[in-house]
Amino acid sequence: MAKGFNKGPAMGGGGMMQQLQRMQQQLAEAQAKLAEETVIATAGGGAIKVTMTGDQKCKSVEISPEFLKDVDAEMLQDMVLSAVNMALDESRALQEKLMGPLAGGLPF
């Protein structure tokens, strides 16, 4: 085998491992923060409100009792679907905001 090959960690691999461990810790912290953060989306002029966490778990769906008086099932379904999808979009944007900088620091 030629000289200088297959030296492994002796060539500075320890610094890379420390950097990866720091990034892993930062990633875990960001994921924990996402689980605590919430976003709210509304539909039907605020008649339907969906609250979702940053890690995309639906926490609540609120429907105004007044809205139910004049709505049919199909319209209600469409409004709920719309509010859930908006909440998911906002949750993904929050996730990008918190996780994006970490992904940019990955050494490839």
N, C-alpha and C positions, 0 to 999 in steps of 0.2 A: 504494500500500500504506500502511496506517495506521502511524503512529509507534509504535515499541516492539515490533512484531511481528517474528518471524523473526530474533531475535538469537542463537539457538543457544547455543554453549558460553560465550559471554560472560556468560550469566546463571547461572553456577555449575555447569555441566555437568561440569567437571573433577573436582569432589569426588565426584560420582556415579561417574565412571569409576574413580577411585582405590578407592572402596568396592567396586565390582564386581571389580576386580583383586585386592583383598585377599580377598574371598570366594572367588574362583576359586582362589587359592593355598591357602586353608584347606580347600576342597573337595578339591583334589588331595592335600593332606596326610592328610585323613581317609580318602580312598580307599586311599592307600598303607598306612595303618595297618590298615584292614580286611583288606587282602591278607595281612598278617602275623599278625593275631589269629586264634585258632582257638576253636571250640566243639566239645564232645564230647557225643554223645547215645548212650544205651544202650537196648537192648531185651532181653527175655528174661532179666531179672534180671542183666544185665551180660554175658550170653553173646555179644551182638553189640554192637560199639562202632563208631560212625561219627565220624570227625573231619573237620570242615569249616572252611574259612576264613570270615572275615567278608564276603568278596566272593563267597561261595557256590560255592566250588570244593571238591569232595570230595577230601580228602587221603588218607584211608585208611578201609577197612572191615575190621574184625577180627572173626573168628568163633572162639569157643572150640572147640577140637577135642573137648572133652567133650560139648558141645552137639550136635555132629554125630552122635554115636553113637545118640541116641534121637529124632531129628527126621526128619520126611519133607520132601520138597522144597517142598510147598505151605506148610507151617508156616515153613520157613526163609525163603522168599520174603516171606511176610507180616511176619516179624520184621525182615528187612533193610529192607523198604519203610517200616515203622514207624520204625525208627531213622533212616533217611535223612530222612524228613519231619520228625521231631523236630529233627534237626540243622539242617535248613533253617529251621525256625521260630526256633531259637535264633540262627542266623546273621542272620536278618531283624531280630530284636530287638536284636542288637548293632549292626547297621547303623542302625537307628532311633536308638539311643542316641548313636552317633557322628555321624550325619549330621543328625539332627533339629534340633539347635540352629542349624545352618547354614541350613536351609530356613526357619526362623523369622525369619532376618534378611534375607530377600530383599525388596528394596524394590519393591512392586507398586503 
